[in-house]
Amino acid sequence: MDHNEALRQFEHLMLKLAEQAREAATELEALVPLLTIDKPRQLAQMQVKAIHKQAKDFRELAGRVKEK
């Protein structure tokens, strides 16, 4: 495997992980309104934000790898 192929595979993996994180955040967002107790709802909302950030970070990393 050459360097360029390895970078393409890494980029593909990061984009795949970003999509999985986005899907998980979307599913969790749908569940948040169903939580009736404030603390679990707040924790779920914080988790949603964290997952969205993780997805963004994966996409940014994939973009940086693609530029090189």
URDA-V659431 format. One record per pair of residues at least 4 apart in sequence whose C-alpha atoms are under 7 Angstrom apart, sorted by the first residue. I is the first residue (numbers start at 1). J is the second residue. D is the distance in Angstrom with one decimal. If there is no record, write none. Layout:
BEGIN
i:I j:J d:D
i:I j:J d:D
END
This chain:
BEGIN
i:1 j:5 d:6.2
i:1 j:6 d:6.6
i:2 j:6 d:6.3
i:3 j:7 d:6.3
i:4 j:8 d:6.2
i:5 j:9 d:6.2
i:6 j:10 d:6.1
i:7 j:11 d:6.0
i:7 j:65 d:6.5
i:8 j:12 d:6.1
i:9 j:13 d:6.1
i:10 j:14 d:6.2
i:11 j:15 d:6.2
i:11 j:62 d:4.5
i:11 j:65 d:6.4
i:11 j:66 d:6.6
i:12 j:16 d:6.1
i:13 j:17 d:6.1
i:14 j:18 d:6.1
i:14 j:58 d:5.2
i:14 j:59 d:6.4
i:14 j:62 d:5.5
i:15 j:19 d:6.2
i:15 j:58 d:6.5
i:15 j:59 d:5.7
i:15 j:62 d:6.4
i:16 j:20 d:6.3
i:17 j:21 d:6.1
i:17 j:58 d:6.8
i:18 j:22 d:6.1
i:18 j:55 d:4.1
i:18 j:56 d:6.8
i:18 j:58 d:5.3
i:18 j:59 d:6.0
i:19 j:23 d:6.2
i:19 j:55 d:6.9
i:20 j:24 d:6.2
i:21 j:25 d:6.2
i:21 j:51 d:5.8
i:21 j:52 d:6.9
i:21 j:54 d:7.0
i:21 j:55 d:5.3
i:22 j:26 d:6.2
i:22 j:51 d:7.0
i:22 j:52 d:6.1
i:22 j:55 d:5.9
i:23 j:27 d:6.2
i:24 j:28 d:6.1
i:25 j:29 d:6.0
i:25 j:48 d:5.1
i:25 j:51 d:5.7
i:25 j:52 d:6.3
i:26 j:30 d:6.4
i:27 j:31 d:6.7
i:28 j:32 d:6.3
i:28 j:48 d:6.5
i:29 j:48 d:6.5
i:32 j:41 d:5.8
i:32 j:44 d:6.3
i:32 j:45 d:6.9
i:35 j:40 d:6.9
i:35 j:41 d:5.6
i:37 j:41 d:6.4
i:38 j:42 d:6.1
i:39 j:43 d:6.2
i:40 j:44 d:6.1
i:41 j:45 d:6.2
i:42 j:46 d:6.2
i:43 j:47 d:6.2
i:44 j:48 d:6.2
i:45 j:49 d:6.4
i:46 j:50 d:6.2
i:47 j:51 d:6.1
i:48 j:52 d:6.2
i:49 j:53 d:6.2
i:50 j:54 d:6.2
i:51 j:55 d:6.2
i:52 j:56 d:6.2
i:53 j:57 d:6.1
i:54 j:58 d:6.2
i:55 j:59 d:6.3
i:56 j:60 d:6.1
i:57 j:61 d:6.1
i:58 j:62 d:6.1
i:59 j:63 d:6.2
i:60 j:64 d:6.2
i:61 j:65 d:6.2
i:62 j:66 d:6.1
i:63 j:67 d:6.3
i:64 j:68 d:6.7
END
